[in-house]
Each structure stands twice: as structure tokens, then as C-alpha cells.
Amino acid sequence: MTRRLLLLFVLLLPAMLAATLPLGLALETAGARKWGLSARHAGGNIWNGRLLDASIRGLALGNAQARLLPLRLLAGDRAVWISTPGLRAQVLAGRRWGVQDLHGHFSLPTHALASALPVQVQADGLQVLFADDACHAASGRVVLSSDAAAGAPMLVLEGSPACEGRAAVLPLAAVAGEGPLARMQASLRVHADGQWELEARIPVVEHPSARIALEAAGFLPGPGGWSRVKRGRMD
């Protein structure tokens, strides 16, 4: 019996040591920079950790709970589970990288999509994964909204992402809006290197004041209506 207990202890020792590994060291070892994950401070261990002032690729999350997902290593992935009062998600790095099972809401700052106003995002089962420098899987549902403020009209866009070629593409259509924005369609294309392109389109507008407003917002007229293209790169 003593020999069996000793053998069991030896077999479980690596797992016991790993369970006490500080979360900050574990994240750094697992490739937190690849995730784009950073925090002012990481406390606790890999099973029950805390991140203070956390962010992912420049997106502020605030304080969050975090834990590593060791079983994902069997699939060649390094993954961390993140939870805040407003959202929860798995963030992956390694053979595949991106976000999976993202549920909740968060706010994009104005510089994120080159928007004049902060954009609120509601995600339901969002998954965007890349592998071999190409989109590997994309699914879920996303709602983008910008409330009326400082004279800007309200707009709500909705869509589901999919892989298109080597990029992840999120087609968006207005489900609520004011004036010409009620007919807006948009497409957000994200590449494996973090570059993104957002194209917004609005059909032909006849009213002079609406045309002036679209020009002021950066839209350009064309044969099929008005369009605006913004490009950037995730941090």
C-alpha cells in the first residue's frame, strides 16, 4: 500500500506543482503576448487567478478572473478563460489563436474602428480563430450599436462572422437607425496579422441635407450610393 501511495504521489506531483504556479508566470510562459493579453497585475494561481486592469489587444476589460485550460493543450492550443462582470470568453494561442465562446458586451473606443463615437458590442457565442495565417473558424452573432449623442444619429448593426478566403469577415446590416443610416450595410474584414478593413455602404440619398451629413462623416458618393472605407491594425 505504501509503495502504491508513493507511486501515486510521484505521478501527481507535477500537477500539484502546476496548480500552485503563479498566474502571471503561467500566462507569460503560455504566450500571453501572442494573445495580446496584458494586465497591470496578475495574482492567484492558474486555476483561480485575478487580473487587474486587464486588456486584450488594446481593448480594456477592467478587472477579470482568469484561469488556464490545460486540457486544450491536447489539441495543440494554449488557452485562457477570462471572465468579467460583462463578458466571458476563451482566448487561444498556439496552433490556433483568436477568441472562442465569447458571450457578453463591451465597448470599443473611438480609435478601435475609427468611429466618431464609442461603439457598444453585444456578442453571443462569438468565435474567430486563425491558423496557418488564415481564418480557421468564425461563427456566432454580433450586434454593434452607437447611441445618439451630440447630434449624431442612432445606429444598430447586426451580423454573423464567417471565413472568407484567408480573412474573417463580419457582414453587418442595419436593424435600427435614423435617416439614411437605416439602410446602411457594412463589412468588417480581419486578417491573421491583425489588420482590419471596415467598409460601410449606404444606397443613393436624394435629400441635400443628408448628403452633406454623409460627406461630413467621411462618405464618398459613387454609382451605387455612398461608401466609406477605414483601415487599421489591432494592437
N, C-alpha and C positions, 0 to 999 in steps of 0.2 A: 504493500500500500504506500509506504514511504517513497519507494522508487517511482511509483506512478505519479504521486503528487509532485515529486521533484521534476519529472519529465513535463508534467502539465505546466508547472511554473516556468520552466525554460521556454516552452512553446509560447506562453502568453506574455513573457517578459517584453518582447518588442512592442506589442500592442499596449501594454501598461505604460511603457516609457513614452510611446507616442501620444497617449491620452493626456500626459502632463506637459507636452510640448507647448511652449507659449504660442499664442495665435499669431503674433507679429512675425516670429521666426518662421513659423509654418507657412504663412502666406508668402513671405519672401522666397522661401525655398520652392514653393509650388508654382511660383511665377506670377505674383500679383501684378507686376508691371505689364505683363502680357495682357492681363485682364483690363489694364487701365485703372486698377483699383488702388486707392490711396486713402489714408486717414491720418489725422493728427496724432492719434494714439490707438494702439491695439492692445486690449487686455484679455485676460482669461486664457483658456486653452482651446484646442482645435474642436472640441465638442460643444463648448459653451463660451463663445467669445463675444467681445464688445468692441465696436469701432466708434471712435469719437470723430465727428466732423468728417464722415466718410464721403467719398465721391468716386464715380466711375466715368472715366474719360471726360472729366470736367463737369459732369452732372452731379450737383450737390445732393446728397442723400440725408445729411444730418447724422444723428447718432443711430447706429444699427446693431442688431445682433448678427452674428456670423458663425458659421461652422464649416469645416471642410467635409467633403463627401468622399471618403476613402474608397468606397466600392466603385466609384466611377473610374478609378484607375484601371480596373479590369477591362474597360473599353478604350483605354488609352487617353482618357480625359483627366485633367486636373480641374476640379470643380469646387466652388464655394457657394454656400447657401446664405443669402442676405435677406434680412427682414427688418423693415422699419414700420412705424405706425401706419404708413400709407401704402406700402407695397412689399412684395416678396418675390424673389427670383433666384435662379441658379445662374451663376456666371462661370463659363468654362474657358479653359486654356489648354494648350497641348495639341493633340492631333486635330481636334475640332475646337473652335473658340467662338465665343459670342454669348448670347443670353438665351435662357430657356425657362419656360413656365413662369413668365413674368405676369403677375397679376397686381393691379392697383393703379394708383395715379401719382403723377409727379408733374413738376413744372419745368419747362425748358426756358432758359434765359434768352434774352433777345438775340445774343450773338450765336446761339446754337443753330438756328435756321435762318439767320439774317432777317429776323422778323422785327417789325417796329414795336411789337408788344409781346410780353411773355405769353407762351403757348402752354395750355394745360393739356396733359396727355392722360388718357384713360386706356389701360391695356388689359386685355382678357386672354390669358393663355398665349402671350406673345412669345414666339421663338424665331430667332435669327442666328443661324450658325454658319460659320465658314470653315472650309477645309481645303487644303492644297490651293490656297489663294483664290478660291471661288466659293460662291454660295452653295452651302450643303443642304440646308433645310430652312424654310421660312413658313410660318403659319400664325394663326391667332387673329385677333381683332383689335383695331386701334381707333380711338376717337381723339381728334385734335380739336381744341376749341380756344377761341380768343374772345373774351367778353368785350362788349362795347365800352370804350373808355377814351376820354379826351377827344371826343368827336369821331373816333374810329368805329366802324360798324361791327356788329357781332357776326361771328362765323363759326360753324361747326362742320368738320370734315370727318369722314369715316371710311375705313378700308381694311383690307387684309393683305399682308405681305406674301410674296411668293418669289422663288428663284427664277430669274430670267437671264439666261446666259450665265455669266460669271458673277453677276451682281444680285443683290437682294433688292426687290422693287416693291414699294408700297403705293399702290394706286389709291387715290383719295377722291371722294365725291362729296359735294356739299349736301348736307341733310337739313341744314338750317342756315339762314343768312339774311342779310339785308341788301336791297338793291341788286346790282349786277353780281355781287358775291354769292347770291343764292344759286347761281348756275355754274359756280366755279368747279373745275376739276383739276387735280394736281397729281404729280407722280414724284415720289422720293426714291432715288436710286442710291444705294450704298454699296461700296466696293470693299474688298477684303483689306485693302491698305488704309481704310478709314476715310477715304474721300467720298463725298456725297454731292448729289446734284438734285435740286428741287425745282421742278418746272410746274408753274401754275398757268392755267388757261381759262379764259372767260369768253363766251361767244360774243358776236357783234353787239355793240352797245350804241344805241341811237341818241340817247339823251346827252346834250353837251356837257352838263354839269357832271355826269357820271364819267364821261371821257376825261375830263380834267382831273377828277379824283383818281382815276386809274393811272394816268400819266404821273401824278404826284407820288403814287405808290410804286413807281418803277415799271409799270406795264408798258409794253410797246404794241402798237397796232399792227395787224397783219391781215392777210386774206381771210383767215378763218376766225378773226376776232382779236383778242388781246392776250399777250403772254408775258411772263416774267420768269427768268432763269437765275437761280442763285447757286453758287458752288462753294464748297468749303471742305474742311477736313476735321475729323474728330480728334481731340487732344490725345 
